[in-house]
Amino acid sequence: MEAITLKQAQEQVDNWIRTYGVRYFNELTNMAILTEEVGELARIMARTYGEQSFKESDKHRDLGDEMADVLWVLLCLANQTGVDLTAAFKKNLQKKTDRDKERHINNKKL
């Protein structure tokens, strides 16, 4: 699969929703779904990289798939609320650069 931009990802999600999903769930429902998906990702991370052991029901979970579920719902929310994630990401990266360009380099703990 070739690389896609955030804009293309937003468009693909929108096309999928309109073709197969009938309509978007409302924003609050999608926010709850996003929270649920982040929890599922956290569960796999805790078992893979933390001290918790896997339950039988967790053993066949795929980390990339769980991350993609989080991204999917985030793309839905961006579409629903009119957020251009490309522009938002660029702005956020610049904010972090302006704020933290020397902070981490000068952090003796790192």
C-alpha positions in Angstrom: 0.0 0.0 0.0 1.4 3.4 -0.9 1.6 6.3 1.5 -1.3 8.6 1.9 -1.6 12.1 3.3 -3.8 13.1 6.2 -6.1 14.9 3.7 -6.4 11.7 1.7 -7.1 9.7 4.8 -9.8 12.1 5.8 -11.3 11.8 2.3 -11.1 8.0 2.3 -12.9 7.8 5.7 -15.6 10.2 4.5 -16.1 8.2 1.3 -16.3 4.9 3.3 -18.8 6.4 5.7 -21.0 7.7 2.9 -20.8 4.4 1.0 -21.0 1.8 3.8 -21.6 3.5 7.1 -24.9 5.3 6.1 -23.9 8.3 8.2 -21.5 9.4 10.9 -22.4 8.7 14.5 -22.8 12.0 16.3 -19.8 13.8 17.7 -20.4 12.7 21.3 -20.9 9.1 20.3 -17.6 9.2 18.3 -15.8 10.8 21.2 -17.0 7.9 23.4 -15.9 5.5 20.7 -12.5 7.2 20.5 -12.1 6.8 24.3 -13.0 3.1 24.0 -10.4 2.6 21.2 -7.7 4.4 23.1 -8.5 2.1 26.1 -8.1 -1.0 23.8 -4.7 0.4 22.6 -3.6 1.1 26.2 -4.5 -2.5 27.2 -2.3 -4.0 24.4 0.5 -1.5 25.3 0.3 -2.4 29.0 0.6 -6.1 28.2 3.2 -5.8 25.5 5.5 -3.2 27.2 4.3 -3.0 30.8 4.1 -5.5 33.7 0.7 -6.9 32.9 0.4 -10.4 31.4 -1.8 -11.2 28.4 -5.3 -12.6 29.0 -6.3 -15.3 26.5 -8.7 -12.8 24.9 -5.9 -10.3 24.3 -3.4 -12.6 22.7 -4.6 -12.2 19.1 -4.9 -8.4 19.2 -2.8 -6.5 16.7 -1.1 -3.3 17.9 -1.1 -1.6 14.5 -4.8 -2.4 14.1 -5.6 -0.9 17.4 -3.7 2.3 16.5 -5.6 2.4 13.2 -8.9 2.1 15.1 -7.9 5.2 17.1 -6.8 7.1 13.9 -10.1 6.1 12.1 -12.3 7.6 14.8 -10.1 10.7 15.1 -10.4 11.2 11.3 -14.2 10.8 11.6 -14.2 13.5 14.3 -12.1 15.8 12.2 -14.4 15.4 9.3 -17.5 16.0 11.4 -16.1 19.2 13.0 -14.5 20.7 9.9 -10.9 20.3 11.1 -8.2 20.0 8.4 -5.8 17.7 10.2 -3.0 18.6 7.8 -3.2 22.3 8.8 -3.8 21.5 12.4 -0.8 19.1 12.6 1.5 21.7 10.9 0.3 24.4 13.3 0.7 22.1 16.3 4.3 21.0 15.2 5.3 24.7 14.9 3.8 25.4 18.4 5.8 22.6 19.9 9.0 23.7 18.1 8.6 27.3 19.2 7.9 26.2 22.8 10.3 23.3 23.2 13.1 23.8 20.8 15.7 24.0 23.6 13.7 22.5 26.5 14.5 18.8 25.7 18.0 19.4 24.5 18.8 21.1 27.9 17.0 18.5 30.0 19.7 16.7 32.0 17.3 13.9 32.7 17.2 13.0 29.0 
